[in-house]
Amino acid sequence: MPDNFSAITYTAAITDSADFQRQFSYFRLRRLLQIIGFTLLGLILAVVVSSGATQLLILSGCIALLVAGGFALKQQALVSAYILLWSMALMLSALAYTSGGLRDLALLGYPGLLVYAAILGSVGLFYSLLLFVMLYCTFLTWLTLSGYLHPFIPALGWQHLVFVAVIMLVTGFSVFLMVRDMRQLMHSLQLENAKVRINRREIERLAHHDPLTGLPNRILGEQLYHQTLSYCLQQQRQLAVLFLDLDNFKPVNDSLGHSAGDVLLRELATRLKNTLSADQQVIRFGGDEFLFLVPCVADNTALNTLALQLITEVAKPFNIMQTSVTVSGSIGISLAPADGNEFNVLCRKADLAMYKAKEDGRNTVRQYDDKLDQDNADKFNLQQHLRQAIRQRAFVLYYQPQVDLRSQQIISVEALLRWPQPDGSFISPAEFIPLAEQCGLISELGNWVLAEACLACARLRQQGFSQLRVAVNLSYVQFKNEQLELTIQHALLDARLPASALELELTESLLISDTELVQKQLNNLSKLGVTFAIDDFGTGYSNLGYLRSFNATTLKIDRSFITSLGVSSRDEPLVQAIINMAKGLGLKTVAEGIENEATAQLLTRLGCDEGQGYYWSPAVPEHKLPALLQTHS
C-alpha cells in the first residue's frame, strides 16, 4: 500500500464525518420536534380529563414543551432537549408526589423519558436523568415508609384509562422511533460501508495503475515482476525485461500541446497491450517510458521478433487533432536471472541497453551486456574529470591552417580543442565534446574556446599577419543559447578583433533545425560581420533548401570524400558536383583531409578554393603558427 493511501483515506474520512455530523444534527432536530409535538398532544388530552392540581401541573408541562419547541425551531437542539426532558421529569415527579407517590401512574412516564434522552440528548443528560429518577423514586419510598407522605389513590375512573393511554402512546412512540432510527442507521452504515469498500478498491486501483493509460504503474510493475520471475524460475525459463522509450516525443507536446501527447500515449498503450500475449505484461514506467515483462526461453529469436514488433507498432502514424503524428521508439533488453534478479537492477540494465540503442541510431533494439556497465562507469568518470578540467582550464587550442589552393597562402586557421593528459596523450574531442553537450558543460567550454581563439588571432595579426582569420566550431547547444551573440561580442571586444576575422563553423544538423532562435542568431551575427561555414558537408541531411536560407559564405567538403580522390572513380564527380553547386550559390569551398600534392592539384583543377590537411600541416600550438604563416605568406 502506498504511503499516501492513509492520507487519502483520512481526508475522505474527514469529509464523510463532516457530512455525517450535518445529517445527524438535522436528524436529531427533526426527531426532537416530532417528540415535542406528539407529547404535547398527549398532555393536551390529559388536561382535558384532569382537574385541580393535576391539571395545573400538566398545563405547566405543556408550557415547557412550547418553550422547548421554540428553541428547537431556532435550531438549538441540545437546549431544547434539556428543557423537554427535565420539565417532563419534574412534571411527572410532581404528579407522583401530589397523588399516588410510588404507586402513581405518572411514574410510568419515566421509561419514555429515558428513551427520549437516549435518542435526543447527550450521554451526560441521559445519566443525570437516570440518576435523578432512581434517587427520586428512592426518596418517595422513604417518605412513604417513614409516614411523611400519604399517597392518595383516587378511585378507578375513565381518566385513569386516558392517563395510561397517553403514557403508553408517548412511550410506545418513542420506542418505535428509536427502533426505526436504529434500522435506518444500520441501513445507512451498510451503505456507507459499501461505499468505503468501493472507494478503497478504487484508491488501491489508482495507487497501482497509471491514471492516464490504465496500465499497471511502477509500484504494481515491481509486484508483477516478482510474481512472473517466481513462475519463470519454477519453469526454468528466463524473464526478459524490455525498456521502451520514445525517441522524439517532446516535439509532440511542444507543437500540439500536452493534451495531444496524452492522447498519443493512451493510444500507444492500447497498441502495445494488444501486441502482447496473455502471459506478457506492459507497464507504464513513467513519462514516455514503458516496461515489458516477457517470459522467454533460451532462444532469443522470439524475443527479438517481439521487440521489433513493438517498435513497428510505435512507428505507425497516430491521428491526433486531425494531424498525422509519427514517433519512434528504442528498446533495451535485460534478462533475469542472467543479468540479476532484483527489479531495480534489471530496469537499470535494460535502461542502459535502451540508451545504447539510441546512440546506435534510435528506432532499434539492443540487449544488455557487461560492457555497457563499464562504458557507463567510464563515461561517469570522464564526466567528473571533464568538470574539473573546465574549472582548471586544463585545455589547449591547436590551429590548423586553411590554404588558398592557387596562391598557397594561409588564409585562416581553424581552432581545434585539445585535452592533454599527464602522460602526454590527448583525449579525443569526439569523446568529450558529446559528453560536454549532454551534461550541460559545452557552453562554458565553448565560451572559453571563442575567447582564446579570438585573442590568438588578434596576437598573430599584431605580429604582421593582418589578414589572418580564425574559424571556431560551434556546438548546436551553444547556438541555441540566447546569450551567444553577447558572448561573441565580448570575445571580439576583449581581443580587439574585427568581426570579419571570425568565422563560425556550423554543422548541417544545426542548420536543418531551423528554429526561430537559430534564424535570429544567424541574422544578428551576420549583421555584426561574423561569417559562417557549413562544416562536414555531405555527411548529414544535405539539401539546397537550407543553403539558400542562411548567410553562409563557405562550404567545407568532408574529408570522407577527399581521402579517396584518385582511388574511387565515384568520388571525383561527386566532389565536382559539390564545388559547382557551391559556386552557383556564391559559396567558397574548402576541402578537408588533403594529405598529398596530387589531391591538392586535383582539387585545384576541379575549382576548389581552399584546402586543409596534413599536406601543409597538422594542427599546431599557437607558438608554432608564426613560422608556418611565414612559410606560406
C-alpha positions in Angstrom: 0.0 0.0 0.0 1.5 3.4 -0.9 2.3 5.9 1.8 -0.4 8.3 0.6 -3.2 5.8 0.9 -3.7 6.5 4.6 -3.7 10.3 3.9 -6.3 9.8 1.2 -8.4 7.7 3.4 -8.1 10.2 6.3 -9.1 13.1 4.0 -12.1 11.1 2.8 -13.0 10.2 6.4 -12.9 13.8 7.5 -15.2 14.8 4.6 -17.6 11.9 5.4 -17.5 12.7 9.1 -18.5 16.4 8.4 -21.4 15.2 6.2 -22.5 12.7 8.8 -22.4 15.4 11.6 -24.6 17.7 9.5 -27.0 14.8 8.7 -27.1 13.8 12.3 -27.9 17.3 13.5 -30.8 17.6 11.1 -32.0 14.1 12.1 -31.9 14.9 15.8 -33.7 18.2 15.3 -36.5 16.6 13.3 -36.9 13.8 15.9 -37.0 16.4 18.7 -39.8 18.3 17.0 -41.7 15.1 16.4 -41.4 14.0 20.1 -42.4 17.5 21.3 -45.4 17.6 19.1 -46.6 14.1 20.0 -46.0 14.6 23.7 -47.8 18.0 23.6 -50.9 16.3 22.0 -50.8 13.7 24.7 -50.6 16.3 27.5 -53.5 18.3 26.0 -55.6 15.2 26.1 -54.6 14.6 29.7 -55.5 18.2 30.6 -59.0 17.8 29.2 -59.8 14.8 31.5 -57.9 16.1 34.6 -58.8 18.7 37.2 -57.3 20.6 40.2 -53.6 20.5 40.9 -53.0 17.7 38.4 -54.4 19.8 35.6 -52.2 22.8 36.6 -49.1 20.6 36.6 -49.9 19.2 33.2 -50.6 22.7 31.9 -47.2 23.8 33.1 -45.7 20.8 31.3 -47.5 22.0 28.1 -45.9 25.4 28.5 -42.5 23.9 29.0 -43.0 21.9 25.8 -43.8 25.0 23.9 -40.6 26.7 25.2 -38.6 23.6 24.1 -40.3 23.7 20.7 -39.3 27.4 20.3 -35.6 26.5 21.0 -35.9 23.6 18.6 -37.2 25.9 15.8 -34.1 28.1 16.5 -32.0 25.0 15.8 -30.8 24.9 19.4 -31.5 21.2 19.7 -29.4 20.4 22.8 -31.1 23.3 24.8 -34.5 22.2 23.6 -33.8 18.6 24.6 -32.7 19.6 28.1 -35.8 21.7 28.6 -38.1 18.9 27.3 -36.6 16.1 29.4 -36.2 17.9 32.7 -39.5 19.7 32.5 -41.2 16.3 31.9 -39.2 14.7 34.6 -40.2 17.4 37.1 -43.8 17.3 36.0 -44.0 13.5 36.4 -42.3 13.8 39.8 -44.7 16.5 41.0 -47.7 14.4 39.8 -46.4 11.4 41.7 -45.7 13.5 44.9 -49.2 15.1 44.9 -51.1 12.0 44.1 -50.2 8.3 44.4 -46.5 8.5 45.3 -44.6 5.5 44.1 -47.9 3.9 43.0 -48.8 6.8 40.8 -49.4 6.2 37.1 -47.1 9.2 36.3 -44.0 7.1 37.1 -44.8 5.0 34.0 -43.6 8.0 32.0 -40.0 7.7 33.3 -39.0 4.9 30.9 -40.2 7.1 28.0 -38.1 10.0 29.2 -35.1 7.8 29.4 -35.7 6.6 25.9 -36.1 10.2 24.8 -32.8 11.0 26.5 -31.1 8.2 24.6 -32.4 9.4 21.3 -32.0 13.2 21.7 -29.7 14.0 24.5 -26.1 13.7 25.3 -24.5 11.0 27.5 -24.4 13.3 30.4 -28.0 14.2 30.1 -29.0 10.5 30.0 -27.0 9.5 33.1 -28.1 12.6 35.0 -31.7 11.9 34.3 -31.4 8.2 35.2 -29.7 9.1 38.5 -32.4 11.6 39.2 -35.2 9.1 38.6 -33.6 6.5 40.8 -32.9 8.9 43.6 -36.4 10.4 43.4 -38.1 7.0 43.5 -35.9 6.1 46.5 -36.9 9.4 48.1 -40.6 8.7 47.5 -40.2 5.3 49.0 -38.5 6.7 52.1 -41.1 9.4 52.6 -43.9 6.9 52.3 -42.4 4.3 54.6 -41.5 7.0 57.1 -45.0 8.3 57.2 -44.2 11.8 55.8 -46.1 11.1 52.6 -49.6 9.8 52.5 -50.3 8.8 48.9 -53.8 9.5 47.6 -55.1 6.9 45.1 -58.3 8.0 43.6 -61.0 5.6 42.7 -60.6 4.0 39.2 -62.2 6.1 36.5 -62.1 6.7 32.8 -59.5 9.4 33.3 -57.1 6.7 34.5 -57.5 5.0 31.1 -56.7 8.3 29.4 -53.6 8.8 31.6 -52.4 5.2 30.9 -53.2 5.5 27.2 -51.3 8.8 27.0 -48.3 7.4 28.8 -48.3 4.2 26.7 -48.7 6.0 23.5 -45.9 8.5 24.2 -43.6 5.7 25.4 -44.5 3.4 22.6 -44.0 6.2 20.1 -40.5 6.9 21.5 -39.6 3.2 21.4 -41.0 3.0 17.8 -38.8 6.0 16.8 -35.8 4.6 18.4 -36.2 1.1 16.7 -36.8 2.7 13.3 -33.9 5.0 13.7 -31.7 2.1 14.6 -32.8 0.2 11.5 -32.2 3.3 9.3 -28.9 3.8 11.0 -27.9 0.2 10.3 -29.0 0.5 6.7 -27.0 3.8 6.3 -24.0 2.1 7.9 -24.3 -0.8 5.4 -24.5 1.7 2.5 -21.5 3.7 3.8 -19.5 0.5 4.3 -20.3 -0.5 0.8 -19.1 3.0 -0.4 -16.0 2.7 1.7 -15.2 -0.7 0.2 -15.8 0.7 -3.3 -13.7 3.8 -2.6 -10.9 1.7 -1.1 -10.8 -0.6 -4.1 -10.7 2.5 -6.4 -7.9 4.1 -4.3 -6.0 0.8 -4.4 -6.5 0.6 -8.2 -5.3 4.2 -8.6 -2.4 3.5 -6.4 -1.3 0.6 -8.6 -2.4 1.8 -12.1 -1.5 4.7 -14.3 -4.5 7.1 -14.4 -3.8 8.2 -18.0 -3.3 4.8 -19.7 -4.9 2.4 -17.2 -1.7 0.3 -17.3 0.0 -1.0 -14.2 2.3 1.6 -12.8 5.8 1.1 -11.5 4.6 0.0 -8.0 2.4 -2.7 -9.4 5.0 -3.4 -12.0 7.5 -4.4 -9.4 5.0 -6.8 -7.8 4.2 -8.3 -11.2 7.9 -8.7 -11.9 8.5 -10.8 -8.7 5.4 -12.9 -9.4 6.4 -13.5 -13.0 10.1 -14.2 -12.0 9.0 -16.8 -9.5 6.9 -18.5 -12.2 9.8 -18.4 -14.7 12.3 -19.9 -12.2 9.9 -22.7 -11.5 9.5 -23.4 -15.2 13.3 -22.9 -15.8 12.7 -20.1 -18.1 14.2 -16.6 -18.3 12.3 -13.4 -17.7 13.0 -10.6 -20.2 12.7 -7.0 -19.1 12.2 -4.7 -22.1 12.6 -1.0 -21.6 11.0 1.2 -24.3 11.5 5.0 -24.6 10.0 7.1 -27.3 12.7 8.8 -29.4 11.0 12.1 -30.4 8.0 12.6 -28.1 8.9 16.1 -26.8 8.1 17.8 -30.1 4.6 16.4 -29.9 3.9 18.1 -26.6 5.7 21.3 -27.7 3.9 21.6 -31.0 0.4 20.2 -30.3 0.2 20.6 -26.5 0.3 18.1 -23.7 -3.3 17.0 -24.3 -2.3 15.8 -27.7 0.6 14.0 -26.1 -1.8 12.3 -23.6 -4.0 11.1 -26.5 -0.9 9.6 -28.2 0.2 7.8 -25.0 -3.3 6.4 -24.4 -3.5 5.1 -28.0 0.1 3.8 -27.8 -0.7 1.9 -24.6 -3.6 0.2 -26.3 -1.5 -0.8 -29.2 1.3 -2.2 -27.0 -1.2 -4.1 -24.8 -2.9 -5.7 -27.9 0.5 -6.8 -29.2 1.3 -8.9 -26.2 0.2 -12.4 -25.3 -1.7 -13.3 -22.1 1.5 -14.1 -20.1 3.2 -10.8 -21.1 2.8 -7.5 -19.2 3.2 -3.9 -20.2 3.8 -1.3 -17.5 3.9 2.5 -17.8 7.2 3.2 -16.1 6.8 7.0 -16.3 6.5 9.8 -18.9 7.1 8.2 -22.3 8.7 5.1 -20.9 7.2 1.6 -20.9 8.3 -1.6 -19.3 7.5 -5.1 -20.6 7.8 -8.4 -18.7 8.2 -11.2 -21.1 8.7 -14.9 -20.0 11.0 -16.4 -22.6 13.1 -19.5 -23.3 16.8 -19.7 -24.0 16.3 -18.9 -27.7 16.1 -15.1 -28.1 14.7 -15.2 -31.6 11.1 -14.9 -30.5 12.1 -12.2 -28.0 13.8 -10.1 -30.7 10.8 -10.6 -33.0 8.5 -9.3 -30.3 10.8 -6.3 -29.7 10.8 -5.4 -33.4 7.1 -5.8 -33.5 6.7 -3.4 -30.6 8.9 -0.8 -32.4 6.8 -1.3 -35.5 3.6 -0.5 -33.5 5.2 2.6 -32.1 6.2 3.8 -35.6 2.7 3.6 -37.0 1.2 7.0 -37.5 -1.2 8.5 -34.9 -4.1 10.6 -35.9 -4.2 13.4 -33.3 -6.1 16.6 -33.6 -6.6 16.0 -37.4 -2.8 15.7 -37.6 -0.8 12.6 -38.6 1.9 12.2 -36.0 4.8 9.7 -36.2 7.2 8.8 -33.5 9.7 6.1 -33.0 11.0 4.1 -30.0 14.2 2.5 -28.8 14.2 -0.7 -26.7 16.7 -2.1 -24.3 16.6 -5.7 -23.0 17.9 -7.3 -19.9 17.3 -10.9 -18.7 16.6 -12.5 -15.3 18.4 -14.3 -13.8 21.2 -14.0 -16.3 21.6 -10.2 -15.6 20.4 -10.3 -12.0 17.2 -10.9 -10.0 16.4 -7.5 -8.5 13.8 -5.4 -10.2 15.7 -2.2 -10.0 18.9 -3.8 -11.3 17.1 -5.3 -14.3 15.4 -2.0 -15.0 18.7 -0.1 -14.9 20.4 -2.6 -17.2 17.6 -2.5 -19.6 17.7 1.3 -19.5 21.5 1.2 -20.3 20.8 -1.1 -23.3 18.0 1.3 -24.4 20.4 4.3 -24.4 22.8 2.2 -26.4 20.0 1.7 -28.9 19.5 5.5 -29.1 23.3 6.0 -29.6 23.2 3.5 -32.4 20.6 5.4 -34.4 17.3 5.1 -32.4 14.3 3.1 -33.6 16.2 -0.1 -32.8 16.8 -2.8 -30.1 19.8 -3.6 -28.1 20.4 -6.2 -25.4 22.4 -5.6 -22.2 25.9 -6.9 -21.8 28.6 -6.2 -19.1 30.5 -3.9 -21.4 27.7 -1.3 -21.1 28.2 -1.1 -17.4 31.9 -0.5 -17.9 31.2 2.1 -20.6 28.8 3.8 -18.3 31.3 3.9 -15.5 34.0 5.2 -17.8 31.6 7.8 -19.0 30.8 8.9 -15.5 34.5 9.1 -14.6 35.2 11.1 -17.7 32.4 13.5 -16.9 33.8 14.1 -13.4 37.3 14.7 -14.9 35.8 17.0 -17.5 34.1 19.2 -14.9 37.4 19.5 -13.1 39.3 20.2 -16.3 36.9 23.0 -17.2 37.3 24.6 -13.8 41.1 24.4 -14.0 41.3 25.5 -17.7 43.2 22.3 -18.5 42.5 22.6 -22.2 44.6 24.0 -25.1 43.9 25.2 -28.6 45.7 23.9 -31.6 45.4 25.6 -35.0 45.3 24.0 -38.5 45.9 26.3 -41.5 43.4 26.7 -44.3 45.4 27.3 -47.5 44.4 29.0 -50.8 45.0 26.3 -53.4 46.2 28.7 -56.1 48.4 31.0 -54.1 49.4 28.5 -51.4 48.9 31.3 -48.8 47.4 30.6 -45.4 44.1 32.5 -45.4 42.8 31.4 -42.0 43.3 28.8 -39.2 40.8 26.5 -37.6 40.9 26.4 -33.8 40.8 22.8 -32.6 40.3 22.0 -28.9 42.7 19.5 -27.2 42.5 18.0 -23.8 46.1 17.0 -22.8 46.7 14.3 -20.1 49.5 13.9 -17.6 51.1 11.1 -19.6 51.3 13.4 -22.7 48.4 11.8 -24.5 45.2 13.6 -25.6 41.5 12.7 -25.1 39.8 12.9 -28.4 37.2 15.8 -28.9 34.9 13.2 -30.4 34.8 11.6 -27.0 34.5 14.6 -24.6 32.5 17.1 -26.7 29.3 15.0 -26.9 29.7 14.4 -23.2 30.0 18.1 -22.5 26.9 18.7 -24.5 24.9 16.0 -22.6 25.9 17.3 -19.1 25.5 21.0 -19.8 29.2 21.9 -19.8 29.5 22.8 -23.5 28.5 26.5 -23.2 31.2 27.2 -20.6 33.8 25.3 -22.6 32.7 26.8 -25.9 32.8 30.3 -24.5 36.4 29.8 -23.4 37.3 28.5 -26.9 35.8 31.5 -28.5 37.7 33.9 -26.2 41.0 32.2 -26.6 40.7 31.8 -30.4 39.9 35.5 -30.8 42.9 36.5 -28.6 45.2 34.2 -30.5 44.1 35.6 -33.9 44.5 39.2 -32.6 48.0 38.4 -31.4 49.0 36.9 -34.8 47.5 39.9 -36.7 49.6 42.2 -34.5 52.7 40.2 -35.5 52.2 41.2 -39.1 49.6 38.7 -40.4 47.0 41.4 -40.6 44.6 39.5 -42.9 44.5 36.3 -40.9 41.1 34.9 -39.9 40.2 32.2 -37.3 37.5 29.6 -37.6 35.8 28.2 -34.5 33.4 25.3 -34.3 30.1 25.8 -32.5 28.0 23.2 -30.9 24.3 23.1 -31.6 23.8 23.5 -27.9 25.8 26.8 -27.8 24.0 28.1 -30.8 20.6 27.7 -29.2 21.8 29.7 -26.2 20.2 33.2 -26.3 23.4 34.7 -24.8 25.6 33.5 -27.7 25.5 36.8 -29.6 26.5 38.7 -26.4 29.3 36.2 -25.7 30.8 36.6 -29.2 30.6 40.4 -29.0 32.5 40.3 -25.7 35.1 37.9 -27.1 35.7 40.2 -30.1 35.8 43.3 -28.0 38.2 41.8 -25.4 40.6 40.7 -28.2 40.1 43.9 -30.2 39.4 41.7 -33.2 37.1 42.8 -36.1 34.1 40.6 -36.5 35.1 39.9 -40.1 38.1 38.0 -38.8 35.9 35.4 -37.1 34.2 32.5 -38.9 31.9 30.2 -37.1 31.7 26.6 -38.4 28.2 25.1 -38.1 27.0 21.5 -38.7 24.2 20.6 -41.0 22.2 19.2 -38.1 22.1 22.6 -36.5 21.0 24.4 -39.7 18.2 22.0 -40.6 16.6 22.5 -37.1 15.8 26.0 -38.4 14.2 27.1 -35.2 13.2 30.7 -34.8 16.0 31.3 -32.3 18.6 29.8 -34.7 17.5 32.1 -37.5 17.6 35.1 -35.2 21.1 34.3 -34.0 22.3 33.8 -37.6 20.8 37.1 -38.8 22.1 39.1 -35.9 25.7 37.7 -36.1 25.7 38.2 -39.9 24.8 41.9 -39.3 27.7 42.0 -36.8 30.1 41.0 -39.6 30.8 37.4 -38.5 30.8 34.8 -41.3 29.6 31.2 -41.4 30.9 28.0 -42.8 28.9 24.8 -43.2 31.1 22.0 -41.8 31.3 18.4 -42.9 29.1 19.0 -45.9 27.7 15.8 -47.4 27.6 13.7 -44.3 24.3 14.9 -42.9 21.0 15.9 -44.4 22.5 17.8 -47.3 20.0 19.7 -49.4 19.9 23.0 -51.3 16.9 24.3 -49.3 18.7 25.3 -46.1 21.7 26.5 -48.1 19.5 29.2 -49.5 18.1 30.1 -46.1 21.3 31.0 -44.3 24.0 33.6 -44.9 26.8 31.1 -45.2 30.0 32.1 -47.1 31.9 28.8 -47.0 31.1 25.2 -47.7 33.6 22.7 -46.2 33.7 19.3 -48.0 34.0 16.5 -45.6 37.3 14.5 -45.6 35.5 11.3 -46.4 35.0 12.5 -50.0 38.6 13.8 -50.2 40.8 10.9 -48.9 39.6 8.5 -51.7 40.1 11.0 -54.5 42.1 9.4 -57.3 41.2 6.0 -55.8 37.5 5.7 -56.2 36.0 6.7 -59.5 32.8 7.8 -58.0 34.2 10.4 -55.6 35.6 12.8 -58.2 32.2 13.5 -59.9 30.6 13.9 -56.5 33.2 16.4 -55.3 33.0 18.2 -58.7 29.2 18.5 -58.3 29.5 19.9 -54.7 32.0 22.5 -55.9 29.8 23.5 -58.9 26.8 23.8 -56.6 28.7 25.9 -54.2 29.9 28.3 -56.9 26.3 28.5 -58.2 25.2 29.7 -54.7 28.1 32.1 -54.4 29.9 29.9 -51.7 33.6 29.4 -51.2 34.7 25.7 -50.9 37.2 24.3 -48.5 38.3 20.7 -48.8 39.3 18.9 -45.6 41.7 16.0 -45.2 44.2 16.8 -48.0 47.3 14.7 -47.4 49.3 14.8 -50.6 50.2 17.1 -53.5 48.2 15.0 -56.1 45.0 15.5 -54.2 45.7 19.2 -53.8 46.4 19.6 -57.6 43.2 17.6 -58.5 41.1 19.8 -56.2 42.6 22.9 -57.8 41.6 21.6 -61.3 38.1 20.9 -60.0 37.8 24.5 -58.9 38.0 24.1 -55.1 39.1 27.4 -53.4 40.9 26.3 -50.3 42.3 23.2 -48.7 43.1 21.9 -45.2 45.1 18.9 -44.2 48.4 17.2 -43.3 49.8 18.1 -46.7 50.5 21.5 -45.3 50.5 21.0 -41.6 48.7 19.2 -38.8 47.1 21.3 -36.0 49.8 23.0 -34.1 50.0 25.2 -30.9 49.8 29.0 -31.3 53.6 29.5 -30.8 54.3 27.4 -33.9 52.0 29.4 -36.2 54.2 32.4 -37.0 56.9 30.3 -38.6 54.2 28.3 -40.5 52.5 31.5 -41.7 55.8 33.0 -42.8 56.4 29.9 -44.9 53.0 30.2 -46.7 52.9 34.0 -46.9 
